[in-house]
Amino acid sequence: MPDVQKVSIALTGEQLDALKAAVNSGEYATTSEVVREAVRDWQFKRELRREDILRLRQLWDEGKASGPARKADFNQVRRTTRKSTQTKRESDLS
């Protein structure tokens, strides 16, 4: 294990009970192990959020660069979508 440092954290009674229950049930060897896994999960989710934000910014920039918005005929969009969906269903059944 890399350089391990101790920190002090404040938890509610309910959170502490959940940590202890995970250890007592044998899921984890120590409460530290539970906390380390939680931190790893948080790091992973944080990275996913960062990637999502970058992708959204890229899409925003692409949209802005594509030129001014133009009026859309939503009835035509609906008809086109229905036709496309129907064609796909028919090809899936073939």
C-alpha positions in Angstrom: 0.0 0.0 0.0 1.3 3.5 -0.8 2.2 6.0 1.8 -0.7 5.9 4.3 -1.6 8.9 6.4 -4.1 9.1 9.2 -6.8 11.7 9.1 -9.7 12.5 11.5 -13.2 12.7 10.1 -16.5 13.5 11.7 -19.4 11.1 11.1 -22.9 11.0 12.3 -23.8 8.1 14.6 -25.8 6.5 11.8 -22.8 6.6 9.4 -20.5 5.2 12.1 -23.0 2.4 12.8 -23.1 1.6 9.1 -19.3 1.4 8.9 -19.1 -0.9 12.0 -21.9 -3.1 10.6 -20.0 -3.6 7.4 -17.0 -4.7 9.4 -19.0 -6.9 11.8 -20.7 -8.6 8.9 -17.3 -9.5 7.4 -17.7 -7.4 4.3 -14.6 -5.4 5.2 -11.7 -6.0 7.6 -11.6 -2.5 9.0 -13.6 0.7 9.0 -10.6 2.3 7.2 -11.1 -0.1 4.4 -14.7 1.0 4.0 -13.6 4.7 4.0 -10.9 4.0 1.4 -13.4 2.3 -0.9 -15.8 5.2 -0.5 -13.0 7.7 -1.4 -12.0 5.6 -4.5 -15.7 5.6 -5.6 -15.9 9.4 -5.0 -12.7 9.9 -7.1 -14.1 7.8 -9.9 -17.4 9.6 -9.9 -15.6 13.0 -9.8 -13.5 12.0 -12.8 -16.7 11.0 -14.7 -18.3 14.3 -13.9 -15.2 16.1 -15.1 -15.3 14.2 -18.4 -19.1 14.9 -18.8 -18.5 18.6 -18.3 -15.7 18.6 -20.8 -18.0 16.8 -23.3 -20.9 19.2 -22.7 -18.6 22.2 -23.2 -17.4 20.7 -26.5 -21.0 20.1 -27.7 -21.9 23.6 -26.6 -19.0 25.0 -28.6 -19.9 22.9 -31.6 -23.5 24.1 -31.5 -22.4 27.7 -31.3 -20.0 27.2 -34.2 -22.7 25.6 -36.3 -24.3 28.9 -37.0 -27.4 30.7 -35.9 -30.5 28.8 -34.9 -33.2 28.4 -37.4 -36.9 27.8 -37.0 -37.9 24.2 -36.8 -41.1 22.7 -38.0 -41.8 20.3 -35.1 -44.7 18.6 -37.0 -42.2 17.7 -39.7 -39.6 16.5 -37.1 -42.3 14.4 -35.6 -43.3 12.9 -38.9 -39.7 12.2 -39.9 -39.0 10.5 -36.5 -42.1 8.4 -36.7 -41.3 7.3 -40.2 -37.7 6.5 -39.2 -38.9 4.5 -36.1 -41.4 2.6 -38.2 -38.8 1.7 -40.8 -36.4 0.5 -38.1 -39.1 -1.6 -36.5 -40.0 -3.2 -39.8 -36.4 -4.0 -40.5 -35.9 -5.5 -37.0 -38.9 -7.8 -37.7 -37.5 -9.0 -41.0 
